[in-house]
């Protein structure tokens, strides 16, 4: 038992070192610019050990993002499943995403690299992204009458993610630093109100 525990502890330490090194390399160079040999060198481990824990660079890229979520305490869907109605859903999801990226600015950089370099689904990982991160939650809210059921749930999820990007992609670059926190808060509130109207106001029948 002690031998097994020691082995697991050693494994956990190795994985931690590798993920921390990969996170730093990916932030600096993106996915295309980074190599497993560079990550191994940064982590001061044999390249073979990287492949022992992570079968590919793609798997390691996803693991870095998943690790950030795990350490933050947020679920993959940022708590969308906890919303009892659409207002709750938006409040939980938008606030959790905001706090996650506020606490992990380097992950925001990784996501920016991802948008530039991904050829499709492969880099996005955390599993549900391209199925619609909140597909099950939004369709559940449609079935219970909290969201207009003529709206495509997956497109609504994409709209939430895309609109959210303005908080960090635009606001910090067009306002003075002292104004940014208030503008971000105001934007979140405005985004919440706009999405509520869009998703809950029945569209006119054709």
FIDO-184570 format. One record per residue (C-alpha): residue in one letter; x, y, z. Coordinates in Angstrom, 3 decimals, padded with zeros to 6 digits, m for minus. Each point is the difference from the previous one (the first is absolute). Layout:
BEGIN
SITE | A | X | Y | Z .
...
//
This chain:
BEGIN
SITE | X | 000.000 | 000.000 | 000.000 .
SITE | X | 002.792 | 002.421 | 000.902 .
SITE | X | 001.814 | m000.851 | m003.227 .
SITE | X | m003.169 | 000.682 | m002.004 .
SITE | X | m000.586 | 003.298 | 001.789 .
SITE | X | 003.594 | 001.044 | m000.674 .
SITE | X | m000.414 | m000.869 | m003.677 .
SITE | X | m003.197 | 002.054 | m000.243 .
SITE | X | 001.632 | 002.921 | 001.778 .
SITE | X | 002.955 | m000.129 | m002.388 .
SITE | X | m002.361 | m000.130 | m002.967 .
SITE | X | m001.995 | 002.995 | 001.280 .
SITE | X | 003.198 | 002.028 | 000.453 .
SITE | X | 001.195 | m000.846 | m003.523 .
SITE | X | m003.347 | 000.900 | m001.557 .
SITE | X | m000.083 | 003.268 | 001.945 .
SITE | X | 003.473 | 000.978 | m001.198 .
SITE | X | m000.849 | m000.870 | m003.614 .
SITE | X | m003.315 | 001.886 | m000.019 .
SITE | X | 001.561 | 003.095 | 001.570 .
SITE | X | 002.797 | m000.033 | m002.581 .
SITE | X | m002.430 | m000.593 | m002.863 .
SITE | X | m002.225 | 002.843 | 001.165 .
SITE | X | 002.941 | 002.400 | m000.089 .
SITE | X | 001.174 | m001.161 | m003.437 .
SITE | X | m003.500 | 000.051 | m001.495 .
SITE | X | m000.632 | 003.523 | 001.293 .
SITE | X | 003.234 | 001.225 | m001.591 .
SITE | X | m000.088 | m001.901 | m003.288 .
SITE | X | m003.536 | m001.225 | m000.541 .
SITE | X | m000.790 | m003.496 | m001.195 .
SITE | X | 001.717 | 000.139 | m003.395 .
SITE | X | 003.188 | 001.578 | 001.345 .
SITE | X | 000.447 | m002.368 | 002.922 .
SITE | X | 001.596 | m003.432 | m000.170 .
SITE | X | 000.045 | m002.924 | 002.388 .
SITE | X | 003.814 | 000.234 | 000.117 .
SITE | X | m000.236 | 003.644 | 001.131 .
SITE | X | m002.489 | m000.954 | 002.699 .
SITE | X | 002.168 | m002.902 | 001.165 .
SITE | X | 003.000 | 002.326 | 000.207 .
SITE | X | m001.990 | 002.571 | 001.963 .
SITE | X | m001.283 | m002.693 | 002.363 .
SITE | X | 003.497 | m001.544 | 000.269 .
SITE | X | m001.303 | m003.470 | m000.768 .
SITE | X | 000.676 | m002.543 | m002.732 .
SITE | X | m002.210 | 000.446 | m003.062 .
SITE | X | m001.044 | m003.629 | 000.335 .
SITE | X | m001.537 | 000.815 | 003.386 .
SITE | X | m002.219 | 002.626 | m001.650 .
SITE | X | m001.375 | m002.593 | m002.385 .
SITE | X | m000.439 | m002.428 | 002.869 .
SITE | X | m002.545 | 002.338 | 001.587 .
SITE | X | m001.244 | 001.876 | m003.073 .
SITE | X | m000.206 | m001.859 | m003.335 .
SITE | X | 000.163 | 003.176 | m002.093 .
SITE | X | 000.487 | 003.770 | 000.083 .
SITE | X | m003.732 | 000.350 | m000.575 .
SITE | X | m000.739 | m002.091 | 003.113 .
SITE | X | 002.396 | 002.133 | 002.048 .
SITE | X | m001.573 | 003.224 | m001.325 .
SITE | X | m003.425 | m001.195 | 001.167 .
SITE | X | 001.436 | m001.195 | 003.320 .
SITE | X | 001.413 | 003.462 | 000.732 .
SITE | X | m003.455 | 001.569 | m000.398 .
SITE | X | m001.728 | m002.768 | 001.938 .
SITE | X | 002.530 | 000.330 | 002.816 .
SITE | X | m000.715 | 003.731 | 000.273 .
SITE | X | m003.713 | m000.744 | 000.328 .
SITE | X | 000.599 | m002.757 | 002.543 .
SITE | X | 002.199 | 002.211 | 002.146 .
SITE | X | m002.484 | 002.863 | m000.171 .
SITE | X | m002.790 | m002.242 | 001.265 .
SITE | X | m002.256 | 000.738 | m002.983 .
SITE | X | m001.781 | m002.688 | m001.980 .
SITE | X | 000.617 | m000.436 | m003.744 .
SITE | X | m003.254 | 001.868 | m000.688 .
SITE | X | 000.803 | 002.717 | 002.556 .
SITE | X | m003.005 | m001.070 | 002.059 .
SITE | X | m002.672 | 000.210 | m002.684 .
SITE | X | m001.653 | m003.159 | 001.276 .
SITE | X | m000.700 | 001.750 | 003.301 .
SITE | X | m002.379 | 002.558 | m001.523 .
SITE | X | m003.672 | m000.599 | 000.793 .
SITE | X | m001.118 | 002.609 | m002.539 .
SITE | X | 001.696 | 002.013 | m002.731 .
SITE | X | 000.704 | 002.962 | 002.242 .
SITE | X | 001.754 | m002.262 | 002.515 .
SITE | X | 001.847 | m001.731 | m002.830 .
SITE | X | 001.351 | 003.278 | m001.394 .
SITE | X | 000.942 | 001.381 | 003.387 .
SITE | X | 001.944 | m003.137 | 000.920 .
SITE | X | 001.677 | m000.549 | m003.367 .
SITE | X | 000.973 | 003.608 | m000.729 .
SITE | X | 001.326 | 000.675 | 003.495 .
SITE | X | 001.915 | m003.283 | 000.195 .
SITE | X | 001.595 | 000.547 | m003.405 .
SITE | X | 000.917 | 003.544 | 000.962 .
SITE | X | 001.672 | m001.050 | 003.259 .
SITE | X | 001.759 | m002.923 | m001.684 .
SITE | X | 001.608 | 002.151 | m002.692 .
SITE | X | 000.694 | 002.804 | 002.457 .
SITE | X | 001.954 | m002.475 | 002.159 .
SITE | X | 001.588 | m001.768 | m002.998 .
SITE | X | 000.986 | 002.671 | m002.551 .
SITE | X | 002.528 | m002.342 | m001.589 .
SITE | X | m002.802 | m002.446 | m000.838 .
SITE | X | m001.725 | 002.858 | m001.821 .
SITE | X | 003.201 | 000.340 | m002.024 .
SITE | X | m000.053 | m003.730 | m000.755 .
SITE | X | m003.610 | 000.286 | m001.174 .
SITE | X | 001.007 | 002.907 | m002.246 .
SITE | X | 002.752 | m002.150 | m001.532 .
SITE | X | m002.562 | m002.745 | m000.419 .
SITE | X | m002.292 | 002.215 | m002.056 .
SITE | X | 002.888 | 000.930 | m002.262 .
SITE | X | 001.491 | m003.457 | m000.426 .
SITE | X | m002.745 | m002.573 | 000.332 .
SITE | X | m001.006 | m001.705 | m003.250 .
SITE | X | m003.187 | m001.336 | 001.518 .
SITE | X | m001.150 | m001.702 | 003.144 .
SITE | X | 003.290 | m001.606 | 000.978 .
SITE | X | 001.536 | 002.750 | 002.141 .
SITE | X | m003.145 | 001.198 | 001.687 .
SITE | X | m000.366 | m003.051 | 002.277 .
SITE | X | m001.671 | 000.276 | 002.897 .
SITE | X | m002.334 | m002.625 | m001.408 .
SITE | X | m003.361 | 001.710 | m000.465 .
SITE | X | 001.153 | 003.178 | m001.710 .
SITE | X | m000.990 | m000.812 | m003.549 .
SITE | X | m003.072 | m002.028 | 000.933 .
SITE | X | m001.204 | 003.142 | 001.703 .
SITE | X | 001.536 | 000.515 | 003.421 .
SITE | X | m003.414 | 000.485 | 001.588 .
SITE | X | m002.135 | m002.015 | m002.414 .
SITE | X | m001.600 | m002.156 | 002.678 .
SITE | X | m000.557 | 002.915 | 002.379 .
SITE | X | m001.514 | 002.301 | m002.607 .
SITE | X | m002.270 | m002.675 | m001.482 .
SITE | X | m001.112 | m000.859 | 003.536 .
SITE | X | m000.941 | 003.642 | 000.557 .
SITE | X | m001.858 | 000.006 | m003.319 .
SITE | X | m002.017 | m003.038 | 001.035 .
SITE | X | m000.958 | 001.690 | 003.268 .
SITE | X | m001.096 | 003.183 | m001.802 .
SITE | X | 002.842 | 002.253 | 001.144 .
SITE | X | 001.444 | 000.499 | m003.505 .
SITE | X | m001.802 | 000.473 | m003.320 .
SITE | X | 000.015 | m003.494 | m001.530 .
SITE | X | 000.389 | 001.330 | m003.551 .
SITE | X | 003.580 | 001.066 | 000.789 .
SITE | X | 002.873 | m002.313 | m000.927 .
SITE | X | 001.474 | m000.870 | 003.414 .
SITE | X | 003.507 | m000.562 | m001.331 .
SITE | X | 000.040 | 003.332 | m001.840 .
SITE | X | m001.193 | 001.698 | 003.178 .
SITE | X | 002.935 | m001.559 | 001.834 .
SITE | X | 002.407 | 001.241 | m002.679 .
SITE | X | m001.520 | 003.492 | 000.273 .
SITE | X | 000.541 | 000.007 | 003.773 .
SITE | X | 003.659 | m000.994 | m000.405 .
SITE | X | 000.627 | 002.463 | m002.841 .
SITE | X | m001.695 | 002.953 | 001.671 .
SITE | X | 001.836 | m000.734 | 003.239 .
SITE | X | 003.319 | 000.499 | m001.780 .
SITE | X | m000.510 | 003.765 | m000.058 .
SITE | X | 000.682 | 000.152 | 003.728 .
SITE | X | 003.665 | m000.899 | m000.419 .
SITE | X | 000.647 | 000.350 | m003.738 .
SITE | X | m001.301 | 003.541 | m000.463 .
SITE | X | m000.749 | 001.923 | 003.203 .
SITE | X | 003.559 | m000.049 | 001.460 .
SITE | X | 001.336 | 001.379 | m003.287 .
SITE | X | m002.341 | 002.956 | m000.483 .
SITE | X | m000.448 | 001.330 | 003.537 .
SITE | X | 002.454 | 001.397 | 002.510 .
SITE | X | 001.188 | m002.589 | 002.494 .
SITE | X | m001.873 | 001.699 | 002.837 .
SITE | X | m003.276 | m000.268 | m001.937 .
SITE | X | 000.291 | m003.643 | m001.025 .
SITE | X | m001.480 | m001.735 | 003.100 .
SITE | X | m003.172 | 002.124 | m000.088 .
SITE | X | m000.370 | m000.329 | m003.777 .
SITE | X | 000.385 | m003.770 | 000.276 .
SITE | X | m002.659 | m000.148 | 002.693 .
SITE | X | m002.347 | 002.209 | m002.027 .
SITE | X | 000.589 | m002.133 | m003.094 .
SITE | X | m000.807 | m003.201 | 001.894 .
SITE | X | m003.266 | 001.489 | 001.213 .
SITE | X | m000.880 | 001.242 | m003.483 .
SITE | X | 000.880 | m003.355 | m001.559 .
SITE | X | m002.176 | m001.772 | 002.541 .
SITE | X | m002.980 | 002.242 | m000.775 .
SITE | X | 000.408 | m000.287 | m003.780 .
SITE | X | 000.265 | m003.779 | 000.052 .
SITE | X | m003.020 | m000.252 | 002.285 .
SITE | X | m002.102 | 001.986 | m002.481 .
SITE | X | 001.299 | m001.945 | m002.984 .
SITE | X | m000.565 | m003.438 | 001.460 .
SITE | X | m003.250 | 000.526 | 001.860 .
SITE | X | m001.982 | 002.281 | m002.311 .
SITE | X | m002.039 | m002.183 | m002.392 .
SITE | X | 000.738 | 000.654 | m003.661 .
SITE | X | m002.879 | 000.899 | m002.270 .
SITE | X | m001.288 | m002.954 | m001.991 .
SITE | X | 000.657 | 000.071 | m003.735 .
//
